Amino acid sequence: MSDDTSRQSETVGFKAMKDGTRDDYLMLQKKEHIYNEGTAERLLAELRRQGDVSMEGYKITRLDHALQSATRAHRDGADVDWVVSTLLHDIGDGLAPTNHDKFAAAILKPYVREECAWVVEHHGTFQMIYYIHHYGGDPNQREQFKDHPGYQTCVDFCERWDQSSFDPDYDQEGLAFFEPMVRDVFSRKPHDAAVMKSGEYFGLPIPT
């Protein structure tokens, strides 16, 4: 039996977690590490899938919106954390349509600056200023965060990179342009304090 086949067929000896041995969990830890290394590829596959899924009623696909948003961020001089966070900010639309912002932020948090993850986590609330009044809702729900250091950054994110990116004529970069950035971010050590920079909020770059 080859090593690859052996690894694939290797399983734990328990049927309930509480009965697992140290050897069981060390083996699982190795497999989990290998699986985690594939996170970037799974995210890119989901983005490609979104290229085949129309945004009902919109002029573009979900992938187009992600690419347009990320392209605007890149052209504004944003760093890789911002560009990848922007590319993935709506990655949860298909699986978590009622809390897609929280879904995306949960994926990003271990790998990017706290500021970027916070903006992605709350952009759904901040976006309401553009439309929720048409449904009889309160467009100023973002004001509950007015004293948070990420408030203005999220306002700017929505205005500059998100709400403006539904244009079928925009000259966006293709997914291949962003793939190395996604792989770079998700190859980082998760929860690295030097990457997350907790409590540091700098705002979006000033466009050149």
C-alpha positions as CSV (number, residue, x, y, z in Angstrom):
1,M,0.0,0.0,0.0
2,S,1.4,3.4,-1.0
3,D,2.0,6.2,1.6
4,D,-0.8,8.3,0.0
5,T,-3.3,5.4,0.2
6,S,-2.3,4.7,3.8
7,R,-2.8,8.3,4.8
8,Q,-6.2,8.4,3.1
9,S,-7.4,5.2,4.8
10,E,-6.0,6.0,8.2
11,T,-8.8,6.6,10.6
12,V,-9.3,7.1,14.4
13,G,-10.2,4.2,16.6
14,F,-13.1,5.9,18.4
15,K,-16.8,6.4,17.8
16,A,-17.2,9.1,20.4
17,M,-14.7,11.9,20.8
18,K,-14.3,11.3,24.6
19,D,-12.9,7.9,23.8
20,G,-10.1,9.1,21.6
21,T,-6.5,8.4,22.4
22,R,-3.5,10.7,22.1
23,D,-2.4,8.9,19.0
24,D,-5.9,9.4,17.4
25,Y,-5.7,13.1,18.0
26,L,-2.1,13.5,16.9
27,M,-3.0,11.8,13.6
28,L,-6.1,14.1,13.2
29,Q,-3.9,17.1,13.9
30,K,-1.7,16.2,11.0
31,K,-4.6,15.7,8.7
32,E,-6.1,19.0,9.8
33,H,-2.9,20.8,8.9
34,I,-2.9,19.3,5.4
35,Y,-6.6,20.3,5.0
36,N,-6.0,23.8,6.2
37,E,-3.3,24.3,3.6
38,G,-6.1,23.9,1.0
39,T,-8.2,26.8,2.3
40,A,-7.1,29.3,-0.4
41,E,-7.9,26.8,-3.2
42,R,-11.4,26.2,-1.7
43,L,-12.1,29.9,-1.5
44,L,-10.9,30.4,-5.1
45,A,-13.1,27.6,-6.2
46,E,-16.1,29.2,-4.5
47,L,-15.4,32.5,-6.2
48,R,-15.3,30.7,-9.6
49,R,-18.6,29.1,-8.7
50,Q,-20.0,32.5,-8.1
51,G,-19.1,33.4,-11.6
52,D,-21.8,31.0,-12.7
53,V,-24.4,32.3,-10.3
54,S,-26.2,35.5,-11.2
55,M,-27.1,38.0,-8.6
56,E,-30.9,38.0,-9.2
57,G,-31.9,41.4,-10.6
58,Y,-28.4,42.8,-10.9
59,K,-26.5,43.3,-14.1
60,I,-23.4,41.3,-13.0
61,T,-22.5,38.0,-11.3
62,R,-21.4,37.7,-7.7
63,L,-17.9,37.0,-8.9
64,D,-17.9,40.2,-11.0
65,H,-18.9,42.2,-7.9
66,A,-16.0,40.7,-5.9
67,L,-13.5,41.4,-8.7
68,Q,-14.7,45.0,-9.2
69,S,-14.5,45.7,-5.5
70,A,-11.1,44.2,-5.2
71,T,-9.9,46.0,-8.3
72,R,-11.0,49.3,-6.9
73,A,-9.1,48.6,-3.7
74,H,-6.0,47.6,-5.6
75,R,-6.0,50.6,-7.8
76,D,-6.4,52.8,-4.7
77,G,-3.1,51.5,-3.4
78,A,-4.6,49.1,-0.8
79,D,-2.3,46.5,0.6
80,V,-2.8,42.7,0.3
81,D,-4.9,42.5,3.5
82,W,-7.4,45.0,2.1
83,V,-7.5,43.6,-1.4
84,V,-8.1,40.0,-0.3
85,S,-10.6,41.1,2.3
86,T,-12.5,43.1,-0.3
87,L,-12.3,40.2,-2.8
88,L,-13.9,37.9,-0.2
89,H,-16.3,40.3,1.6
90,D,-19.4,38.7,0.0
91,I,-18.0,35.1,-0.2
92,G,-20.9,34.0,2.2
93,D,-23.7,35.2,-0.1
94,G,-24.4,31.7,-1.3
95,L,-24.2,29.8,2.0
96,A,-25.2,32.5,4.5
97,P,-27.3,35.0,2.7
98,T,-28.8,36.5,5.9
99,N,-25.5,37.0,7.6
100,H,-23.0,36.9,4.8
101,D,-20.8,39.6,6.3
102,K,-20.3,37.7,9.6
103,F,-19.6,34.5,7.6
104,A,-16.9,36.2,5.5
105,A,-15.3,37.9,8.5
106,A,-15.1,34.6,10.3
107,I,-13.0,33.2,7.4
108,L,-10.7,36.2,7.3
109,K,-10.1,36.9,11.0
110,P,-7.3,34.4,11.6
111,Y,-5.3,35.7,8.6
112,V,-5.7,39.5,8.2
113,R,-5.5,42.7,10.2
114,E,-8.3,43.2,12.8
115,E,-9.3,46.4,11.0
116,C,-10.0,44.6,7.7
117,A,-11.9,41.8,9.4
118,W,-14.0,44.3,11.4
119,V,-15.0,46.2,8.3
120,V,-16.0,43.0,6.5
121,E,-18.0,41.8,9.5
122,H,-20.0,45.0,9.7
123,H,-20.3,46.2,6.1
124,G,-23.8,44.7,5.7
125,T,-25.1,47.1,8.3
126,F,-23.2,50.1,6.9
127,Q,-24.5,49.3,3.4
128,M,-28.1,49.8,4.6
129,I,-27.7,53.5,4.3
130,Y,-28.1,53.1,0.5
131,Y,-31.3,51.1,0.3
132,I,-33.1,50.0,3.5
133,H,-35.3,53.1,3.6
134,H,-37.0,51.8,0.5
135,Y,-38.2,48.9,2.6
136,G,-39.3,51.1,5.5
137,G,-36.1,50.4,7.5
138,D,-33.7,52.7,9.4
139,P,-30.8,53.6,7.0
140,N,-28.7,54.9,9.9
141,Q,-28.2,51.6,11.7
142,R,-24.5,52.1,11.3
143,E,-24.6,54.8,13.9
144,Q,-24.6,52.2,16.6
145,F,-20.9,51.9,15.8
146,K,-20.1,55.7,15.6
147,D,-17.6,55.5,18.5
148,H,-15.8,52.5,17.1
149,P,-12.3,53.2,15.6
150,G,-13.4,51.3,12.4
151,Y,-16.5,53.4,11.8
152,Q,-15.2,55.8,9.2
153,T,-13.2,53.1,7.5
154,C,-16.3,51.0,7.0
155,V,-18.2,54.1,5.7
156,D,-15.4,54.6,3.2
157,F,-15.1,50.9,2.3
158,C,-18.8,50.8,1.4
159,E,-18.7,54.1,-0.5
160,R,-15.5,53.6,-2.5
161,W,-15.2,49.9,-3.1
162,D,-18.5,48.1,-2.4
163,Q,-21.6,50.0,-3.4
164,S,-20.0,51.3,-6.6
165,S,-19.1,47.9,-7.9
166,F,-22.1,46.7,-9.8
167,D,-21.1,48.1,-13.2
168,P,-21.1,45.8,-16.2
169,D,-18.8,48.2,-18.1
170,Y,-16.1,48.5,-15.4
171,D,-12.6,47.4,-16.5
172,Q,-11.9,44.9,-13.7
173,E,-9.0,42.6,-13.2
174,G,-9.6,38.9,-13.6
175,L,-9.6,36.3,-10.8
176,A,-6.1,35.1,-11.9
177,F,-4.7,38.5,-11.0
178,F,-5.8,38.1,-7.4
179,E,-5.1,34.3,-6.9
180,P,-1.4,34.8,-5.7
181,M,-2.7,37.3,-3.1
182,V,-5.3,34.9,-1.8
183,R,-2.7,32.1,-1.5
184,D,-0.3,34.5,0.2
185,V,-2.8,35.6,2.9
186,F,-4.0,32.1,3.6
187,S,-0.5,30.6,3.8
188,R,0.1,32.7,6.9
189,K,0.2,31.3,10.4
190,P,-3.4,31.7,11.8
191,H,-4.0,34.1,14.6
192,D,-0.5,35.6,14.3
193,A,-0.5,38.7,16.5
194,A,2.0,40.4,14.2
195,V,-0.4,40.1,11.4
196,M,-3.7,40.8,13.2
197,K,-2.4,44.1,14.8
198,S,-5.3,44.1,17.3
199,G,-6.6,47.6,18.1
200,E,-4.7,49.3,15.3
201,Y,-7.0,51.2,12.9
202,F,-5.5,53.3,10.1
203,G,-8.3,53.8,7.6
204,L,-8.3,53.2,3.9
205,P,-5.4,54.4,1.7
206,I,-5.8,57.8,0.1
207,P,-6.3,57.2,-3.7
208,T,-3.5,58.6,-5.8
